Amino acid sequence: MIAPMRRVLPVDRTDGDWPEFDNANPAETGPRRIYAIGDIHGYDDLLEAMQQAIAFDLERYPAEQTLIIYLGDVIDRGPNSLDVIDMIIDQKANPPANAQVMCLRGNHDDWLIAFVDDASIVSPWALKGGLETLASYGLPKDDVLAAVADPDIAEALRQQFLSALPARHKDFMLSLPFSHSDGDYFFAHAGVDPDRPLADQRREDLTWIRDKFLLSRKNFGKVVVHGHSHRDAVESFPNRINVDTGAYVQQVLSCVILEGRDRYILQVGNLTQQQS
């Protein structure tokens, strides 16, 4: 297998309308290299390919300190959410040399966590990808669909899920933070509310926000690295980087590499459109 190669990811200022960045210094990472991976959505084959690609990148370009951070929505929609969680837990326990592994909480991850205590969550969750996640734990799809409309079946399904959920999966999912700050970068699944300081962001915005954040040209205080709103290609702007390239839509998983003042991109999957 030919390993994917990192490519330079330029900052997009094509329309020139970024007044708060006219005199701003480029964002810097500090002493360590950061690999930030977009939404995986239950595709264990893409995750395996990305973990291998990062390992190859570290062989080509050794680093003294490294952070590998998953930006949330590791589950739902794809067929193998259980395996994805296992793979991230295993990597966190046995990281590459000189590396730390971290995973943030996305809105889909939050649904699983909520279902542990609240059976009614299955109604919105199952129709947005939870069906596939619950099936990966061995729950019959017909039972999941029946639970959407029947509270008694939903509670029975929750109990069945609790029996099937490994303790290490439950502990891992409950431990997921909503954000992480590192150097001049701030990492969150969906983004931030432009009208609130980074230290005072709300859970719902970190996991759900879209247009108010995506359309903002503000300097948030740090460059926000996020997923949640999938695009055909990675977006790299002065104030934010969107790493979600639609694993469940176009079968492309993307990673942004941040090192010093530099940005690079690393991708796996169906790269025909991405490499053109």
C-alpha positions in Angstrom: 0.0 0.0 0.0 1.2 3.5 -0.9 0.7 5.7 2.2 -1.0 9.0 1.7 1.3 12.0 1.7 0.7 15.2 3.6 0.0 18.3 1.5 0.3 21.9 2.4 -3.0 23.4 3.4 -3.0 27.2 2.6 -5.1 29.7 4.5 -8.0 30.8 2.2 -8.3 34.5 2.1 -9.5 34.7 -1.5 -12.2 37.3 -0.9 -9.9 39.5 1.2 -12.6 40.3 3.7 -10.9 39.4 6.9 -10.3 42.8 8.6 -9.6 41.4 12.1 -6.7 39.5 10.7 -5.0 42.2 8.7 -2.3 42.7 11.4 -2.6 39.4 13.2 0.3 37.0 13.6 -0.1 33.5 12.2 -1.4 30.9 14.7 1.2 28.7 16.2 0.9 25.3 17.9 3.6 25.6 20.5 6.1 22.8 21.2 4.1 19.8 19.7 2.7 18.7 16.4 -1.1 18.2 16.3 -3.1 15.8 14.1 -6.8 16.7 14.2 -9.1 14.1 12.6 -12.6 14.9 11.4 -15.9 13.0 11.9 -15.4 9.2 11.5 -19.1 8.2 11.8 -18.6 4.5 12.4 -16.3 3.8 9.4 -13.6 1.6 11.0 -11.9 1.0 7.6 -11.3 4.7 7.2 -10.1 5.1 10.8 -7.7 2.2 10.3 -6.3 3.8 7.1 -6.0 7.2 8.9 -4.2 5.7 11.9 -1.7 4.0 9.5 -1.3 7.2 7.5 -0.4 9.1 10.7 2.0 6.4 11.6 3.7 6.7 8.2 3.7 10.5 8.5 5.5 10.2 11.9 8.1 7.9 10.3 8.7 10.4 7.5 8.7 13.5 9.8 9.6 12.5 13.4 8.3 14.7 16.1 9.4 15.1 19.7 5.8 15.7 21.0 2.5 14.9 19.2 -1.2 15.3 20.0 -3.6 13.1 18.0 -7.1 14.5 18.6 -10.4 13.2 17.2 -13.0 16.0 16.8 -16.1 14.0 17.7 -18.9 12.1 16.0 -16.8 8.9 16.0 -20.1 6.9 15.9 -23.4 6.7 14.0 -24.4 6.3 10.3 -21.5 3.9 9.4 -21.6 0.2 10.1 -19.0 -0.4 12.7 -19.2 2.2 15.6 -18.3 -0.5 18.2 -15.1 -1.2 16.4 -14.3 2.5 16.0 -14.6 3.0 19.7 -12.4 0.0 20.4 -9.7 1.3 18.0 -9.6 4.7 19.6 -9.5 3.3 23.1 -6.7 1.0 22.1 -4.7 3.8 20.4 -5.2 6.0 23.5 -3.9 3.2 25.7 -0.9 2.4 23.3 -0.2 5.7 21.5 2.6 6.2 19.0 5.9 7.2 20.6 5.9 10.6 22.2 2.2 11.0 21.4 -1.0 11.8 23.4 -4.4 10.7 22.1 -7.5 12.6 22.8 -11.1 12.4 21.6 -13.8 15.2 21.9 -17.5 14.7 22.3 -19.7 15.4 19.3 -23.5 15.6 19.1 -23.8 12.0 18.0 -21.5 10.8 20.7 -23.6 12.8 23.2 -26.8 10.9 22.0 -25.2 7.6 23.0 -24.2 8.9 26.4 -27.7 10.3 26.9 -29.3 7.0 26.0 -27.5 5.3 28.9 -29.9 7.1 31.3 -32.8 8.2 29.1 -34.7 5.7 26.8 -36.6 8.5 25.1 -33.4 9.6 23.3 -33.7 6.7 21.0 -36.5 8.5 19.0 -34.3 11.3 17.6 -31.1 9.3 17.7 -32.1 6.1 15.9 -33.2 8.0 12.8 -29.9 10.1 12.7 -27.5 7.2 12.7 -28.2 5.6 16.1 -29.8 2.6 14.4 -26.5 1.6 12.9 -24.6 2.1 16.2 -27.0 0.0 18.2 -26.9 -2.7 15.5 -23.1 -2.8 15.9 -23.7 -3.8 19.5 -25.9 -6.6 18.4 -29.3 -5.0 19.0 -31.8 -6.1 16.3 -32.7 -3.3 13.9 -36.4 -4.1 14.0 -36.3 -3.7 17.8 -34.6 -0.3 17.5 -37.2 0.9 15.0 -40.0 -0.3 17.2 -38.6 1.5 20.1 -38.8 4.9 18.3 -42.6 4.8 18.7 -43.1 2.8 21.9 -41.7 4.0 25.2 -41.9 0.5 26.8 -39.9 -1.0 24.0 -37.5 1.9 24.2 -36.8 1.2 27.9 -36.4 -2.5 27.2 -34.0 -1.6 24.4 -32.0 0.7 26.7 -31.6 -2.2 29.2 -30.5 -4.5 26.4 -28.0 -1.8 25.3 -26.6 -1.5 28.8 -26.0 -5.2 28.9 -24.2 -5.1 25.6 -22.1 -2.0 26.2 -18.6 -2.9 27.5 -17.6 -1.1 30.6 -14.6 0.4 28.9 -16.8 1.9 26.2 -19.1 3.5 28.7 -16.2 4.9 30.7 -14.6 6.2 27.6 -17.7 7.9 26.2 -18.5 9.5 29.5 -15.0 10.9 29.7 -15.1 12.7 26.4 -14.5 16.5 26.9 -16.3 19.1 24.8 -13.3 21.2 23.8 -9.5 21.4 24.1 -7.2 24.4 23.8 -3.6 24.1 22.6 -1.3 26.9 21.6 -3.2 29.3 19.3 -5.8 26.6 18.4 -9.1 25.7 20.0 -10.7 22.3 19.2 -14.4 21.6 19.4 -16.7 19.3 17.5 -19.1 21.9 15.9 -17.5 25.2 16.6 -18.1 28.2 19.0 -20.5 31.0 19.5 -18.7 34.0 18.1 -20.4 36.3 20.7 -19.0 34.4 23.8 -15.4 34.1 25.0 -13.8 30.7 24.4 -13.7 30.1 28.1 -17.4 30.6 28.4 -18.8 28.4 25.5 -22.0 26.4 26.0 -22.2 22.7 25.5 -24.9 23.0 22.9 -22.8 25.3 20.8 -19.7 23.2 21.0 -21.6 20.2 19.7 -24.3 21.7 17.5 -23.6 25.2 16.2 -23.6 25.9 12.5 -24.4 29.1 10.5 -23.7 31.7 13.2 -20.2 30.3 13.6 -19.5 29.2 10.0 -20.5 32.6 8.5 -18.5 34.6 11.1 -15.3 36.5 10.1 -14.5 37.3 13.7 -11.2 36.6 15.4 -12.3 34.1 18.0 -9.1 34.6 20.0 -7.7 31.3 18.7 -8.2 29.4 15.4 -11.1 27.0 15.9 -10.6 23.5 14.5 -13.8 21.6 14.1 -16.0 19.1 12.2 -19.8 18.6 12.2 -20.6 20.5 9.0 -19.3 18.3 6.2 -17.9 19.9 3.0 -16.4 18.4 -0.2 -13.0 19.6 0.9 -11.2 20.8 4.1 -11.9 24.5 4.8 -8.9 26.5 6.0 -9.7 30.1 6.9 -7.9 32.7 9.1 -10.3 32.0 12.0 -11.3 28.3 11.6 -10.4 25.0 10.0 -13.2 22.5 9.1 -11.9 19.0 8.9 -15.2 17.2 8.2 -15.2 15.9 4.6 -18.1 13.5 4.9 -17.0 10.0 5.8 -20.5 8.8 5.4 -21.2 10.8 2.3 -18.2 10.6 0.1 -16.1 8.1 2.1 -13.2 10.6 2.7 -11.7 11.0 6.2 -9.5 14.0 6.6 -6.8 15.1 9.1 -5.2 18.5 9.5 -1.6 18.6 10.7 -0.7 21.7 12.6 3.0 22.3 13.4 4.5 25.7 14.3 2.8 28.1 11.9 2.2 25.5 9.2 -0.9 23.7 8.2 -1.0 20.4 6.2 -3.7 18.0 5.2 -3.7 14.2 5.3 -6.6 12.2 3.8 -7.7 8.6 3.2 -10.6 7.0 1.4 -12.1 8.0 -1.9 -9.6 10.7 -2.8 -10.5 11.1 -6.5 -12.2 14.5 -6.0 -9.9 15.6 -3.2 -6.7 15.2 -5.2 -8.0 16.9 -8.3 
